[in-house]
Amino acid sequence: MTREELRSKESETQSAGWHMLSAFVSLAIIAGLVIWLDQLTKDWVRSNLALGETWRPFSWLPEYVRIVHWRNSGAAFSLGSDYTFVFPLITCGVIAWIAWMALVTVHSPSKRWTSNCSSSKN
């Protein structure tokens, strides 16, 4: 390989690394905003609606589009209400797996699913 080809390859690798980093940062910012908005909404409901009270922000929307102050001690439909300690453990496990997969993807370009998809033959 010539020096120009090596520089070009190096530049492509750096560009891919920066692209992955910016994608990861963007994902983290979006996730942070969603969590912040979720917590802000929950705080507003606790402060402005009595338990069981319903608020329809737009009367022109169907009746099933509403905000209701309700408490749920478990996951969906109160499943696992006696085992709430499990949910943070599962969350930590999922976050660790996502972080590990991101690191593997950044440090092993051959394992990127996009490169595998684009190089597959039909």
C-alpha positions as CSV (number, residue, x, y, z in Angstrom):
1,M,0.0,0.0,0.0
2,T,1.2,3.5,-0.7
3,R,1.3,6.3,1.9
4,E,-1.8,7.9,0.3
5,E,-3.8,4.7,0.6
6,L,-2.7,4.3,4.2
7,R,-3.7,7.9,5.0
8,S,-7.0,7.4,3.3
9,K,-7.7,4.2,5.2
10,E,-6.7,5.9,8.5
11,S,-9.0,8.8,7.7
12,E,-11.9,6.5,7.0
13,T,-11.3,4.7,10.3
14,Q,-11.2,8.0,12.3
15,S,-14.3,9.2,10.5
16,A,-16.1,6.1,11.4
17,G,-15.0,6.4,15.0
18,W,-16.2,10.0,15.2
19,H,-19.5,9.0,13.5
20,M,-20.1,6.3,16.1
21,L,-19.2,8.7,19.0
22,S,-21.5,11.4,17.7
23,A,-24.3,8.8,17.3
24,F,-23.7,7.5,20.8
25,V,-23.8,11.1,22.2
26,S,-26.9,11.9,20.3
27,L,-28.6,8.7,21.7
28,A,-27.6,9.6,25.2
29,I,-28.9,13.2,24.8
30,I,-32.3,11.9,23.4
31,A,-32.6,9.3,26.2
32,G,-31.8,12.0,28.8
33,L,-34.4,14.3,27.3
34,V,-37.1,11.5,27.3
35,I,-36.3,10.6,30.9
36,W,-36.4,14.3,31.9
37,L,-39.8,14.8,30.2
38,D,-41.2,11.7,31.8
39,Q,-40.2,12.9,35.3
40,L,-41.4,16.4,34.6
41,T,-44.8,15.0,33.5
42,K,-45.0,12.8,36.6
43,D,-44.2,15.7,38.9
44,W,-46.9,17.8,37.2
45,V,-49.5,15.1,37.6
46,R,-48.6,14.6,41.3
47,S,-48.8,18.4,41.9
48,N,-52.0,19.1,39.9
49,L,-54.3,16.1,39.9
50,A,-55.8,14.2,42.8
51,L,-55.3,10.5,42.9
52,G,-57.8,9.0,40.4
53,E,-58.5,12.4,38.8
54,T,-58.6,12.6,35.0
55,W,-57.5,15.5,32.8
56,R,-58.3,15.8,29.1
57,P,-55.9,18.4,27.6
58,F,-57.8,18.7,24.3
59,S,-61.5,18.2,24.3
60,W,-61.5,17.5,20.5
61,L,-59.5,14.3,21.1
62,P,-61.4,11.1,21.8
63,E,-62.2,10.3,25.4
64,Y,-59.5,7.7,25.7
65,V,-56.8,10.3,25.2
66,R,-56.4,11.6,28.7
67,I,-54.0,11.9,31.7
68,V,-55.0,10.0,34.8
69,H,-53.3,10.2,38.2
70,W,-52.8,6.6,39.1
71,R,-50.3,4.6,41.2
72,N,-48.8,1.4,40.0
73,S,-46.5,-0.5,42.3
74,G,-45.3,-3.0,39.7
75,A,-44.6,-3.2,36.0
76,A,-47.3,-3.3,33.3
77,F,-50.7,-4.0,34.8
78,S,-49.2,-4.2,38.3
79,L,-47.3,-7.4,37.5
80,G,-44.5,-8.2,39.9
81,S,-45.7,-5.7,42.5
82,D,-44.1,-7.8,45.3
83,Y,-40.8,-8.0,43.4
84,T,-40.0,-4.4,42.5
85,F,-36.3,-4.8,43.4
86,V,-35.9,-6.9,40.3
87,F,-36.7,-4.1,37.8
88,P,-33.7,-1.9,38.6
89,L,-31.5,-5.0,38.3
90,I,-32.9,-5.8,34.9
91,T,-32.5,-2.2,33.9
92,C,-28.8,-2.2,34.9
93,G,-28.2,-5.4,33.0
94,V,-29.8,-4.0,29.8
95,I,-27.8,-0.8,30.1
96,A,-24.6,-2.8,30.6
97,W,-25.4,-5.0,27.6
98,I,-26.1,-1.9,25.4
99,A,-22.8,-0.3,26.5
100,W,-20.9,-3.5,25.8
101,M,-22.4,-3.9,22.4
102,A,-21.6,-0.2,21.6
103,L,-18.0,-0.8,22.6
104,V,-17.7,-4.0,20.6
105,T,-19.2,-2.2,17.5
106,V,-16.9,0.8,17.8
107,H,-13.7,-1.3,18.2
108,S,-14.6,-4.0,15.7
109,P,-15.8,-2.5,12.5
110,S,-16.2,-6.0,11.0
111,K,-18.9,-6.7,13.5
112,R,-21.1,-3.7,12.5
113,W,-24.4,-5.0,11.4
114,T,-24.6,-2.3,8.7
115,S,-21.4,-3.6,7.0
116,N,-22.6,-7.1,7.3
117,C,-26.0,-6.2,5.7
118,S,-24.4,-4.2,2.9
119,S,-21.9,-6.9,2.0
120,S,-24.4,-9.7,2.0
121,K,-25.3,-11.1,-1.4
122,N,-28.9,-11.6,-2.5
